[in-house]
Amino acid sequence: MVEFVRSGLTRTNLAHSWELATPDLRSAVTKKQWLRGELPFAPFPVKGLESARFDIVGNSPRKVLIELFLVPELKSGYTPTRYELTLERKGVKDPWKVSYFLPYGPPGMYTAQK
């Protein structure tokens, strides 16, 4: 999870983040698009992972659901953001990979205000 956030969300090592993602997460874009930074989630200037917080929402031997709270770099114009992230692996000896990663938006958050 940490390596995926460091490499993909901050867009610092896109080839590495491609390898840490499952085909489900990568399916929205080609590898060429991914390597250009056209990932299926927006970049986020993480201040440092020391300030990140997470909660494990659910887990099984092959899947972990995580809520991740990230703090942006100072004066970046971004606000602290909560992400939903799913880690999966094919078997108990296989590496964990990210299969879902998006910022959390509660129902109605983006509804037009009257």
C-alpha positions in Angstrom: 0.0 0.0 0.0 2.7 2.5 1.0 4.7 1.8 -2.2 1.6 2.3 -4.3 0.8 5.6 -2.7 4.4 6.8 -3.0 4.8 5.7 -6.6 1.4 6.1 -8.2 -0.6 8.8 -6.3 2.4 11.2 -6.3 3.3 10.1 -9.9 7.0 9.5 -9.0 7.5 6.0 -10.3 4.6 5.1 -12.6 6.2 1.8 -13.8 6.4 0.6 -10.3 2.8 1.5 -9.5 1.7 -0.3 -12.6 3.3 -3.5 -11.2 1.6 -3.0 -7.9 -1.9 -2.7 -9.4 -4.2 -5.5 -10.4 -5.6 -5.8 -14.0 -9.0 -4.6 -12.6 -7.5 -1.3 -11.5 -5.4 -0.9 -14.7 -8.3 -1.9 -17.0 -9.5 1.7 -17.5 -6.2 2.7 -19.2 -3.4 1.2 -21.3 0.1 0.8 -19.9 1.3 3.6 -22.2 -1.4 5.9 -20.7 -0.5 4.8 -17.2 3.2 5.6 -17.8 2.2 9.1 -19.1 0.4 9.7 -15.7 -3.1 9.1 -17.0 -4.1 6.9 -14.1 -7.7 6.2 -13.1 -7.3 8.5 -10.1 -6.1 12.1 -9.7 -2.6 12.8 -8.4 -2.3 14.0 -4.8 0.7 15.8 -3.3 1.2 13.7 -0.1 3.0 15.6 2.6 4.6 12.5 3.9 3.3 9.1 4.8 4.2 9.8 8.5 1.0 11.8 8.7 -1.2 9.2 6.9 -3.7 7.3 8.9 -5.6 4.2 8.0 -8.3 1.8 9.2 -8.8 -1.7 8.1 -12.5 -1.9 7.3 -12.6 -5.6 6.4 -10.3 -8.5 5.6 -10.1 -12.1 4.4 -7.1 -14.2 3.5 -7.0 -12.7 0.0 -8.6 -9.3 0.4 -8.2 -6.3 2.7 -10.4 -3.2 2.6 -8.7 0.0 3.9 -9.7 3.6 4.5 -6.7 5.8 4.1 -6.5 9.4 5.2 -3.8 11.5 3.6 -2.6 15.0 4.4 -1.3 17.1 1.4 1.9 19.1 1.2 1.5 22.6 2.8 0.3 25.4 0.5 -0.5 22.8 -2.2 -4.2 24.0 -2.4 -5.3 20.4 -1.6 -7.3 19.4 1.5 -6.8 16.3 3.6 -8.5 13.5 1.7 -9.9 10.0 2.6 -9.4 7.2 0.1 -10.9 3.8 -0.1 -8.3 1.1 -1.1 -8.6 -2.6 -1.7 -5.6 -4.9 -1.6 -6.0 -8.4 -3.1 -3.8 -11.4 -3.8 -4.5 -14.6 -5.8 -3.1 -16.9 -3.2 -1.7 -16.8 0.3 1.9 -16.8 -1.0 1.2 -14.2 -3.7 2.1 -10.5 -3.3 -0.6 -8.0 -2.3 -1.7 -5.7 -5.2 -4.1 -2.7 -5.3 -7.4 -3.5 -7.0 -9.4 -0.4 -6.0 -8.2 3.1 -5.2 -10.4 6.2 -5.2 -11.1 9.2 -2.9 -14.2 8.7 -0.7 -17.2 10.9 -1.4 -20.2 10.3 0.8 -23.6 10.1 -1.0 -24.8 13.5 -2.1 -21.4 15.2 -1.6 -21.2 16.3 -5.2 -24.9 17.1 -5.6 -25.6 20.6 -6.9 -26.5 23.1 -4.1 -29.7 25.2 -4.5 
